Amino acid sequence: QVQLIESGGGLVHPGGSLNLSCVASGTLIYIWDMGWFRQAPGKQRELVARIVRRTDDANYSDSVRGRFTMTRDVAKNTVYLQMNSLEIEDTDIYYCNANYISTDHWGQGTQVTVST
């Protein structure tokens, strides 16, 4: 059974940083496209960053490129999202995703709140 468990969310001021973690169990992250999504109440889930399976290539949405960095530690079966220069608009629930063709697994989400 595949499980993804996120952590690292919290409350920060604008300009601050957070580092999200997603630990996978029941599978190896290297075989999946691993992604971070975010979603606000009443809005569609939005792709923030993704690392394509079997590569180290990371892709980012325009809204976070240059501020967020996604990495993967295969030995720890964990992906990370380093978020710098956080803005109020980054406030959302952040979800970890593992995707292969039509199969998706999701974590439970971690809340990120950027506020003065």
Residue pairs with C-beta under 8 A, 6 or more apart in sequence:
1 26
2 24
2 25
2 26
2 27
2 98
2 105
3 24
3 25
3 26
3 105
3 107
4 22
4 23
4 24
4 96
4 97
4 98
4 105
4 106
4 107
5 22
5 23
5 25
5 96
5 107
5 108
6 20
6 21
6 22
6 94
6 95
6 96
6 107
6 108
6 109
6 110
7 20
7 21
7 23
7 110
8 18
8 19
8 20
8 21
8 110
9 18
9 20
9 94
9 110
9 111
9 112
9 113
10 18
10 111
10 112
10 113
11 113
11 114
11 115
12 18
12 86
12 112
12 113
12 114
13 114
13 115
13 116
14 86
14 87
14 88
14 114
14 115
14 116
15 85
15 86
16 86
16 114
17 82
17 83
17 84
17 85
17 86
18 83
18 86
18 112
19 80
19 81
19 82
19 83
20 36
20 80
20 81
20 83
20 94
20 96
20 110
20 112
21 78
21 79
21 80
22 34
22 36
22 78
22 79
22 80
22 81
22 96
22 107
23 76
23 77
23 78
24 77
24 78
24 79
24 98
25 77
27 98
27 105
28 74
28 77
29 72
29 74
29 77
29 78
29 79
29 98
30 53
30 54
30 72
30 74
31 53
31 54
31 100
32 53
32 98
32 99
32 100
32 105
33 50
33 51
33 52
33 53
33 98
33 99
33 100
34 50
34 51
34 53
34 70
34 72
34 79
34 96
34 97
34 98
34 99
35 47
35 48
35 49
35 50
35 51
35 96
35 97
35 98
35 99
36 47
36 48
36 49
36 50
36 70
36 79
36 81
36 94
36 95
36 96
36 97
37 45
37 46
37 47
37 48
37 94
37 95
37 97
38 45
38 46
38 48
38 90
38 92
38 93
38 94
38 95
38 112
39 45
39 46
39 92
39 93
39 95
39 109
40 91
40 92
40 93
45 95
46 61
46 92
47 61
48 60
48 61
48 63
48 64
48 68
48 81
48 94
49 58
49 59
49 60
49 61
49 64
49 68
49 69
49 70
49 81
50 58
50 59
50 70
51 57
51 58
51 59
51 70
51 71
51 72
51 79
52 59
53 100
56 72
58 69
58 70
58 71
60 68
60 70
63 89
64 83
64 90
67 83
67 84
67 85
67 86
68 81
68 82
68 83
68 84
69 81
69 82
69 84
70 79
70 80
70 81
70 82
71 79
71 80
71 82
72 78
72 79
72 80
73 79
73 80
79 96
81 94
83 90
83 112
86 112
86 114
87 114
88 114
88 115
88 116
89 114
90 112
90 114
91 112
91 113
91 114
91 115
92 112
93 109
93 110
93 111
93 112
94 109
94 110
94 111
94 112
95 106
95 107
95 108
95 109
96 106
96 107
97 104
97 105
97 106
97 107
98 104
98 105
99 105
